[in-house]
Every structure is written in C-alpha cells, then in structure tokens.
Amino acid sequence: MSPSVSLPLADIATEIWLNCWSFCSTKDLRRLVLVCRVFRDICHPLLFQHQRFDAPGVTQPGWPSVARSLHRTTQRLAKLQDSPHALSVRSWSFGSTPSREYPSLEEMFPNVRNIKIVLQKYLHLETVLKSSLGAYSNLRSLYLFRVLIDDALRETLAGLPSLESLEIDWCPFSNLDGPLIPLKEFKMGVWWLTSSSPLPFNIVSPSALRTLTLIGDRSYALLHTFNSMEQQFPNLRIICIELHDVILGRFLKFLKLCPHLEELEITSFLTKLPTKPLSHRAIPRLRSFKGPRQLAAFFIAGRPVSTIELEGSTDAWEEWRIPAREIVSEIAEIANAAPGILSLTMNAMMRQIPDVSAAIATHWPNLQELRLVPRDVYVPPSPVGRVVLYDSDSESEEESDDGEDQIRVDERVDERVVEFSDSESLSSRSSSPEPPVQRVPGEYKFSEDSNPLPDVLISGYMYYTLQALRLTTPDSWDGPDKPETFSVEDEHRSILALERQLPTLRELDFGERRVWRLYRTVWTQISSGEKIASIHHSA
C-alpha cells in the first residue's frame, strides 16, 4: 500500500478553496479565518463580499436598542469604506420594509418623547452609505429601499465601473434628469418625486441593458424617455412589467425598440384589451411569454414562441364562473397565434382541466413539456356533504339566462380529487379492488384523500410527444380536509400508467422536489435515488 501524500495547504490552489467556501455561512467563514494565515487571506474577501442591512422594526419598549443598532451599523460602514476590504464588496442590499415606518414614528408612539432619535440615526446611516458607495469600485449589484435618490447619489452610481445590476424600490427622487448608468439589469419599483421636475427620466443607458423589470403604475415616465430617445435596446433580452391601461400605448411603442427581446412577462391584468394587432416590427424574436391568458395571443402572434405560461384571473370565484368552452376558445386562439409551442404551463380550475387538457392535446400535438396548476374554490359544506359540478357538455341546459353558472349555497365546491379514469383510479389506496369510477355526463364525483391530476390526465386526453410532465398541488388546499399529496404508491402507479399512454415521457414532477426521470428502462427519483423498473420500455 503506497504511503499517503501530505500536501501543504499553501500548495492548494486558491480557486479550490474558493469553490469549497463560497457557499459557507458568515459564521463558518469567521471560524475559518482563525485557522491559519492562508485561510484568513482566502476567507476575508468572502466575508466582505455581500453586504446587507435590514432596517429593524421599532416597538415602544425596544426603540433605544434600535437606535443603538443603527449607530453601530453607521460606525461599521464608516470603517469599511476606509479599509482594504472595500474592494472585496460585490453586492449591497440596503433597507427593508420597517424603514417605511420611521418617518411616522412620532405619530405611532406619541407618548415616547425621544422616539425621533431612531429616524435621525437612520437618516445619518443613509447619508454615510451614499457617501461611501464610491469606495466600492468592484460593486456589481445594488439594492436600495427607501433611499433618497439625489443628484450626488446618481453621479456616484454612474461612476461605479463594475456596477451591473440596480434595483430601486420605494425611493423618492429629487430630480428626474441625470447621467445614464450603463447597467445590464435594472429593476424599478415604486418611486415618487420630492419636487416638480420635467421629463425626461434619465437613469439607465439603452446600450448594455439585458433585463428590465418595471413594477407599479408609474412606469410611464421611464417608458416616455425610452421612446423619446428613438434609440434601440440591442442587448435587451428579458422584460418583466406590471402593465396598466395608462401605460399600454407607451409600452407597445417601446417594444419596437427591442429587436432581440426573447422573454416577456406581464404580471398584471388590463381592464381593456388591445384592439389593434401588435406591430410586426415589435419583438420579432420573442421565444417565451408569461402572463394573462387573455393577452397571450396578442403578444405572441407571428413570433417564434416555444414556451408560454398562462395565468388566469386573480379572483378564484371569477375564474370558476368562466365556462370551460370559453377557455377552450382562448386556447384555440393562442394556438392559432403560436402553433409551435413546446412547453406550456397553465393555471385552471379543476373542473375545467378535462376540457382544457383535450384542447391542449388537439392544438399542440408536438408539445414536449406540460405543467398543469389546478385552482379551487371552496363553499361551506352542506349537511349532505355531496359535491355536484356540471360538465361542460351539459352546461347549456343548466346555465341561467345571462350565461353564468349557478352556484347553490348548499353545495360544497372542492377541487380535491376527481375520479374519472377510463380503466382504474390511479390514486386509489384501497387494498381490495373496486370498480373504476367512470365519468358521468353532467357530474363529477370527488373522493376524500387522493390527488386528482393523474386521473384527470389518464381519462383519454393524451399528449403523444410529451417529454416532461409537472403535476402541482394547489397551495389553497389547506386545513383538516386537505387531501394528501402524492404518496410513493401514487407516484409508482402514476408513472407506470402514464408511461403506457405517453411513450415519449422522460420526466415526471410530482412537486415538493419529487422528480422522476427515465434512464433507459429504469425510473429514478432524483433526490432519493429510489428506482422502479419501467414496464412499457422494458417490453
């Protein structure tokens, strides 16, 4: 047996230590610093790499400790900017939600005479931060919450040579005009002006920007500036925007300046839908869309989109009232606009999933990845406790004159489990065989403890080219009646049944990090390494 080789610590490459310790906690890094000089030289930069300040919450008996904490943080900042460790700082996160309360502390605690000291300490800390930012020449990422953006700070930000990402939220501006900052990622949240200032709103340079996120209904000033520049954004690839009616026109005009945009996410709903088609010069290379189902066809028509994520209404009751045939019609419109979809994520009410599933399989026969996220609506149970939901085939006979579904107050509407398998109930946990529960026209029957999605998908609506399927349990299933998540037996039954109907399936995600992948003839659970043999692929 050959003797072991002892390698001095100093001979091990620094990159190896960095890879080992990059994800260590601050506490662990402080311990490693004390081991030896080599460890200290490597870990010290890691200790100062990410700086973060979260404003503490204030209570009436605890306000003196908050004031002392703010004072200590100010002293630490003053020392850091003058130390060589300032060059190690890569990211800064300053502020948190409690700081929004500081200007109102005297109103919140009128009986505390010196409570204003907390606000004074916080404002002093903010001043020290803004004056010290210029010392962090290697700073790449900066998050500011409730910090006054004045002319001096904007000059400092524009002068940071390595700054790539800037996020601003709940920040007042003293002036809209200023130098353009060459950022790769810019996120703008809620903002306001402390004094009147004319447009334009100059803050970010179009040339290097790759990711743009706009939150709130005051994005019109920034969009107006972008449009008035008449300069394209050649590197912009991702946009995430909270879209409102008042900024729709400016946003559509701005999209003409984004010839290489690939991903578009819309996080809000419009009260009025666009009436004219989107210009063919806007976002010609769009590949991914995430947003309201009603807007999807408008933005993706004529674009090479292959991935979409469709959101329904934020109001679950409103979504529940929508007839399934209306959603099927919207799916057909989306499919007509983008027939080449390969990956689809969609939220739908449980009662609508059979019709939605059939429509998806019809319009996108080459779909490779599907994720269905069911939603539910709950009404207090009736004394009988029976569930009756009307199938879309018989909706026309059961609907009222105004075309809306009728919800009886004595019914319990609960999308926990739907059992209408053609051959067997995949999620049945009974030891003795029982006859399968068939789909009865006009009625769905719900059991108590099973997960519904495999049964829904196995009921005859197949995606023959599907490679990945993700089944998600709704977060709204809660309380004592919450159905069980997929058990191991459920997963095994689902895999063996679904692989028979979906011959190209290679990945099945049951949520909660329970992902199964097919390797040749064996299904393997990624996190645990558990394996089951494939029956279909072994034949």
GUZAKE-490228 format. One record per residue (C-alpha): x, y, z; chain; residue in one letter. Coordinates in steps of 0.5 Angstrom, whole numbers. Layout:
# GUZAKE-490228
      u      v      w  unit  code
      X      Y      Z     A     a
...
This chain:
# GUZAKE-490228
      u      v      w  unit  code
      0      0      0     A     m
      3      7     -2     A     s
      4     12      3     A     p
     -1     18      3     A     s
      2     24      1     A     v
      1     30      5     A     s
      0     37      1     A     l
      2     43      5     A     p
     -4     48      5     A     l
     -1     53      2     A     a
      0     49     -5     A     d
     -7     48     -6     A     i
    -10     53    -11     A     a
    -14     59     -8     A     t
    -19     57    -13     A     e
    -20     50    -10     A     i
    -21     54     -3     A     w
    -26     59     -6     A     l
    -30     54     -9     A     n
    -30     50     -3     A     c
    -32     56      2     A     w
    -36     61     -3     A     s
    -43     58      0     A     f
    -41     58      7     A     c
    -45     62     12     A     s
    -42     68     15     A     t
    -41     65     22     A     k
    -37     59     19     A     d
    -32     64     15     A     l
    -31     67     21     A     r
    -28     61     24     A     r
    -24     59     18     A     l
    -21     66     19     A     v
    -18     64     25     A     l
    -15     57     23     A     v
     -8     60     19     A     c
     -6     66     15     A     r
     -7     62      9     A     v
    -15     61     11     A     f
    -15     68     13     A     r
    -13     71      7     A     d
    -18     67      3     A     i
    -24     68      7     A     c
    -23     75      9     A     h
    -25     77      2     A     p
    -31     72      2     A     l
    -33     75      9     A     l
    -34     82      6     A     f
    -37     80     -1     A     q
    -44     81      1     A     h
    -46     87      5     A     q
    -53     87      7     A     r
    -57     92     12     A     f
    -64     91     14     A     d
    -68     96     18     A     a
    -70     93     25     A     p
    -77     94     27     A     g
    -79     99     32     A     v
    -83     98     39     A     t
    -85    103     44     A     q
    -80     99     49     A     p
    -75     97     45     A     g
    -73    103     41     A     w
    -67    105     45     A     p
    -64     98     42     A     s
    -66    100     35     A     v
    -62    107     36     A     a
    -56    104     38     A     r
    -56     98     33     A     s
    -57    104     28     A     l
    -51    108     31     A     h
    -46    101     31     A     r
    -48    100     23     A     t
    -46    107     22     A     t
    -39    106     25     A     q
    -38    100     22     A     r
    -40    103     15     A     l
    -35    109     16     A     a
    -29    104     18     A     k
    -31     99     12     A     l
    -30    105      7     A     q
    -23    106      9     A     d
    -21     99     10     A     s
    -18     95      4     A     p
    -24     90      5     A     h
    -28     95      1     A     a
    -25     93     -5     A     l
    -28     86     -4     A     s
    -35     88     -4     A     v
    -39     85     -9     A     r
    -46     87     -7     A     s
    -50     92     -3     A     w
    -57     91      0     A     s
    -60     97      4     A     f
    -66     98      7     A     g
    -73     94      9     A     s
    -80     95     10     A     t
    -79     97     17     A     p
    -76    103     15     A     s
    -82    106     12     A     r
    -85    107     19     A     e
    -79    111     21     A     y
    -82    118     19     A     p
    -88    116     22     A     s
    -85    114     29     A     l
    -87    120     33     A     e
    -95    119     30     A     e
    -94    112     32     A     m
    -91    113     39     A     f
    -94    120     41     A     p
    -92    118     49     A     n
    -85    117     47     A     v
    -81    124     48     A     r
    -75    122     44     A     n
    -77    117     39     A     i
    -75    122     33     A     k
    -68    119     35     A     i
    -69    113     31     A     v
    -71    117     25     A     l
    -64    121     26     A     q
    -60    115     27     A     k
    -63    112     20     A     y
    -62    118     16     A     l
    -55    119     18     A     h
    -54    112     17     A     l
    -57    113     10     A     e
    -52    119      9     A     t
    -46    115     11     A     v
    -48    110      6     A     l
    -49    114      0     A     k
    -42    118      1     A     s
    -39    111      2     A     s
    -41    108     -4     A     l
    -36    111     -9     A     g
    -31    107     -5     A     a
    -33    100     -7     A     y
    -30    100    -14     A     s
    -32     93    -15     A     n
    -39     93    -13     A     l
    -43     89    -18     A     r
    -50     89    -15     A     s
    -54     94    -11     A     l
    -61     94     -8     A     y
    -64    101     -5     A     l
    -70    101     -1     A     f
    -73    108      1     A     r
    -67    112      0     A     v
    -67    119     -3     A     l
    -64    119    -10     A     i
    -61    126    -10     A     d
    -56    128    -16     A     d
    -50    127    -12     A     a
    -52    119    -11     A     l
    -54    119    -18     A     r
    -47    122    -20     A     e
    -44    116    -15     A     t
    -48    111    -19     A     l
    -46    113    -26     A     a
    -38    113    -23     A     g
    -38    106    -21     A     l
    -34    102    -26     A     p
    -37     95    -24     A     s
    -44     96    -23     A     l
    -48     92    -27     A     e
    -55     91    -23     A     s
    -59     96    -20     A     l
    -66     95    -16     A     e
    -69    101    -13     A     i
    -76    101     -9     A     d
    -80    106     -5     A     w
    -75    111     -7     A     c
    -76    118     -8     A     p
    -72    122    -13     A     f
    -70    130    -12     A     s
    -69    130    -20     A     n
    -71    126    -26     A     l
    -65    128    -30     A     d
    -58    126    -29     A     g
    -53    122    -32     A     p
    -54    115    -35     A     l
    -52    109    -32     A     i
    -49    103    -36     A     p
    -53     97    -33     A     l
    -54     90    -35     A     k
    -60     89    -30     A     e
    -65     95    -28     A     f
    -71     94    -23     A     k
    -75    100    -22     A     m
    -81     99    -16     A     g
    -85    105    -13     A     v
    -82    112    -13     A     w
    -84    119    -13     A     w
    -81    126    -14     A     l
    -80    130     -8     A     t
    -81    137    -12     A     s
    -83    138    -19     A     s
    -78    136    -25     A     s
    -80    136    -32     A     p
    -79    130    -36     A     l
    -74    126    -39     A     p
    -73    121    -34     A     f
    -66    119    -35     A     n
    -63    114    -31     A     i
    -61    108    -35     A     v
    -57    107    -41     A     s
    -60    103    -47     A     p
    -54    100    -50     A     s
    -52     95    -45     A     a
    -59     93    -41     A     l
    -60     86    -42     A     r
    -66     85    -36     A     t
    -71     91    -35     A     l
    -76     90    -29     A     t
    -82     95    -28     A     l
    -87     95    -22     A     i
    -92    100    -21     A     g
    -97    104    -25     A     d
    -91    110    -25     A     r
    -87    107    -31     A     s
    -90    112    -36     A     y
    -84    117    -35     A     a
    -79    112    -36     A     l
    -82    109    -42     A     l
    -83    116    -45     A     h
    -76    117    -44     A     t
    -74    111    -48     A     f
    -79    112    -53     A     n
    -76    120    -54     A     s
    -69    117    -55     A     m
    -71    114    -61     A     e
    -65    109    -60     A     q
    -66    101    -60     A     q
    -64     97    -54     A     f
    -60     92    -58     A     p
    -58     87    -52     A     n
    -65     87    -48     A     l
    -67     80    -48     A     r
    -72     80    -42     A     i
    -77     85    -40     A     i
    -82     84    -34     A     c
    -87     89    -33     A     i
    -93     91    -29     A     e
    -98     93    -34     A     l
   -103     98    -33     A     h
   -108    101    -38     A     d
   -105    108    -37     A     v
    -98    106    -40     A     i
   -100    101    -45     A     l
    -99    105    -51     A     g
    -92    107    -49     A     r
    -90    100    -48     A     f
    -93     98    -54     A     l
    -89    103    -58     A     k
    -83    102    -53     A     f
    -83     94    -56     A     l
    -81     97    -63     A     k
    -74     99    -60     A     l
    -73     92    -57     A     c
    -71     88    -63     A     p
    -67     82    -60     A     h
    -72     81    -54     A     l
    -73     74    -52     A     e
    -77     73    -46     A     e
    -83     78    -44     A     l
    -87     77    -37     A     e
    -93     81    -35     A     i
    -95     81    -28     A     t
   -102     85    -28     A     s
   -109     85    -32     A     f
   -111     90    -36     A     l
   -119     93    -36     A     t
   -119     94    -43     A     k
   -115     89    -48     A     l
   -111     92    -54     A     p
   -116     93    -61     A     t
   -110     93    -66     A     k
   -105     88    -67     A     p
    -98     89    -65     A     l
    -93     92    -70     A     s
    -89     87    -74     A     h
    -83     91    -72     A     r
    -84     89    -65     A     a
    -80     84    -61     A     i
    -79     79    -67     A     p
    -75     74    -64     A     r
    -80     73    -58     A     l
    -79     66    -55     A     r
    -82     66    -48     A     s
    -89     69    -46     A     f
    -91     69    -39     A     k
    -98     73    -37     A     g
   -105     73    -37     A     p
   -109     68    -42     A     r
   -113     74    -45     A     q
   -106     78    -47     A     l
   -102     72    -50     A     a
   -105     71    -57     A     a
   -104     79    -58     A     f
    -96     79    -56     A     f
    -94     72    -59     A     i
    -98     72    -66     A     a
    -93     72    -71     A     g
    -87     71    -66     A     r
    -83     64    -66     A     p
    -85     63    -59     A     v
    -84     56    -56     A     s
    -85     57    -48     A     t
    -91     60    -45     A     i
    -94     61    -38     A     e
   -101     63    -38     A     l
   -104     66    -32     A     e
   -112     66    -30     A     g
   -116     71    -26     A     s
   -113     73    -19     A     t
   -120     72    -17     A     d
   -121     65    -16     A     a
   -129     66    -16     A     w
   -129     70    -22     A     e
   -125     64    -26     A     e
   -129     59    -23     A     w
   -135     62    -26     A     r
   -132     62    -33     A     i
   -135     57    -38     A     p
   -130     51    -40     A     a
   -132     53    -47     A     r
   -129     60    -46     A     e
   -122     58    -44     A     i
   -122     53    -50     A     v
   -124     58    -55     A     s
   -118     62    -52     A     e
   -113     56    -52     A     i
   -115     56    -60     A     a
   -114     63    -61     A     e
   -107     62    -57     A     i
   -105     56    -61     A     a
   -107     60    -68     A     n
   -102     65    -66     A     a
    -97     60    -64     A     a
    -97     53    -66     A     p
    -90     51    -65     A     g
    -91     51    -57     A     i
    -86     46    -54     A     l
    -87     48    -47     A     s
    -94     50    -43     A     l
    -95     52    -36     A     t
   -103     54    -35     A     m
   -107     55    -29     A     n
   -114     52    -29     A     a
   -120     51    -24     A     m
   -120     43    -23     A     m
   -127     43    -26     A     r
   -124     46    -33     A     q
   -118     41    -33     A     i
   -121     35    -37     A     p
   -123     40    -43     A     d
   -117     44    -42     A     v
   -113     38    -43     A     s
   -117     36    -49     A     a
   -116     43    -52     A     a
   -108     43    -51     A     i
   -107     36    -54     A     a
   -111     38    -60     A     t
   -108     44    -62     A     h
   -101     43    -60     A     w
    -99     35    -62     A     p
    -92     36    -61     A     n
    -92     39    -54     A     l
    -86     37    -50     A     q
    -87     40    -43     A     e
    -93     41    -39     A     l
    -95     44    -33     A     r
   -102     44    -30     A     l
   -103     48    -24     A     v
   -110     47    -21     A     p
   -114     52    -17     A     r
   -120     51    -13     A     d
   -126     55    -10     A     v
   -129     53     -3     A     y
   -136     54     -1     A     v
   -138     51      6     A     p
   -141     44      6     A     p
   -148     43      6     A     s
   -151     38     11     A     p
   -151     32      6     A     v
   -144     34      4     A     g
   -144     32     -3     A     r
   -141     35     -9     A     v
   -144     37    -16     A     v
   -140     40    -21     A     l
   -143     41    -28     A     y
   -140     38    -34     A     d
   -139     43    -40     A     s
   -143     38    -44     A     d
   -149     40    -40     A     s
   -147     47    -38     A     e
   -152     50    -43     A     s
   -158     46    -40     A     e
   -156     48    -33     A     e
   -154     56    -34     A     e
   -158     62    -33     A     s
   -160     67    -38     A     d
   -154     71    -37     A     d
   -150     65    -39     A     g
   -146     64    -32     A     e
   -146     58    -28     A     d
   -151     58    -22     A     q
   -147     56    -15     A     i
   -152     54    -10     A     r
   -150     56     -3     A     v
   -152     49      0     A     d
   -146     46     -5     A     e
   -139     44     -3     A     r
   -135     46     -9     A     v
   -128     43     -7     A     d
   -123     41    -13     A     e
   -119     36     -8     A     r
   -120     30    -12     A     v
   -123     28    -19     A     v
   -124     21    -21     A     e
   -126     19    -28     A     f
   -121     14    -30     A     s
   -122     10    -36     A     d
   -119      4    -33     A     s
   -117      5    -26     A     e
   -117     10    -21     A     s
   -109     11    -20     A     l
   -110     15    -13     A     s
   -114      9    -10     A     s
   -111      7     -4     A     r
   -116      1     -2     A     s
   -113     -5     -2     A     s
   -119     -9     -5     A     s
   -120     -8    -12     A     p
   -126     -4    -13     A     e
   -130     -2    -20     A     p
   -127      4    -23     A     p
   -131     11    -22     A     v
   -133     13    -29     A     q
   -134     20    -32     A     r
   -142     21    -31     A     v
   -144     26    -36     A     p
   -146     33    -32     A     g
   -143     30    -26     A     e
   -136     30    -22     A     y
   -135     26    -16     A     k
   -130     27    -11     A     f
   -126     23     -6     A     s
   -123     25      0     A     e
   -116     23      0     A     d
   -113     23     -7     A     s
   -109     27    -11     A     n
   -113     28    -18     A     p
   -109     30    -23     A     l
   -106     23    -26     A     p
   -114     21    -26     A     d
   -115     27    -30     A     v
   -110     26    -35     A     l
   -111     19    -36     A     i
   -118     20    -38     A     s
   -117     20    -45     A     g
   -113     26    -47     A     y
   -106     24    -49     A     m
   -100     28    -51     A     y
    -96     23    -55     A     y
    -90     27    -56     A     t
    -90     30    -48     A     l
    -83     29    -45     A     q
    -84     32    -39     A     a
    -90     33    -34     A     l
    -91     37    -28     A     r
    -96     36    -23     A     l
    -97     41    -18     A     t
   -102     41    -12     A     t
   -105     48    -11     A     p
   -103     52     -5     A     d
   -110     53     -3     A     s
   -111     46     -1     A     w
   -111     47      7     A     d
   -114     46     13     A     g
   -116     39     16     A     p
   -120     37     10     A     d
   -113     38      6     A     k
   -112     32      1     A     p
   -106     28      2     A     e
   -100     30     -3     A     t
    -97     24     -8     A     f
    -95     18     -4     A     s
    -90     13     -6     A     v
    -95      9     -8     A     e
    -99     14    -12     A     d
    -92     16    -16     A     e
    -91      9    -18     A     h
    -98      8    -20     A     r
    -98     14    -24     A     s
    -91     13    -27     A     i
    -93      6    -30     A     l
   -100      8    -32     A     a
    -97     15    -35     A     l
    -91     12    -39     A     e
    -96      7    -42     A     r
   -100     13    -45     A     q
    -94     18    -46     A     l
    -89     14    -50     A     p
    -84     19    -50     A     t
    -85     21    -43     A     l
    -78     22    -40     A     r
    -79     26    -33     A     e
    -85     27    -28     A     l
    -85     32    -23     A     d
    -90     31    -17     A     f
    -88     37    -14     A     g
    -84     38     -7     A     e
    -78     36    -10     A     r
    -80     29    -12     A     r
    -78     29    -19     A     v
    -77     22    -23     A     w
    -73     21    -29     A     r
    -73     15    -34     A     l
    -66     13    -35     A     y
    -66      7    -41     A     r
    -71      2    -37     A     t
    -71      5    -30     A     v
    -75     11    -27     A     w
    -70     14    -22     A     t
    -72     19    -16     A     q
    -67     25    -17     A     i
    -67     27     -9     A     s
    -67     20     -6     A     s
    -64     15    -12     A     g
    -70     11    -11     A     e
    -71      7    -17     A     k
    -77      3    -21     A     i
    -77     -1    -27     A     a
    -81      1    -33     A     s
    -86     -4    -36     A     i
    -87      0    -42     A     h
    -80      1    -44     A     h
    -77     -6    -42     A     s
    -82    -10    -46     A     a
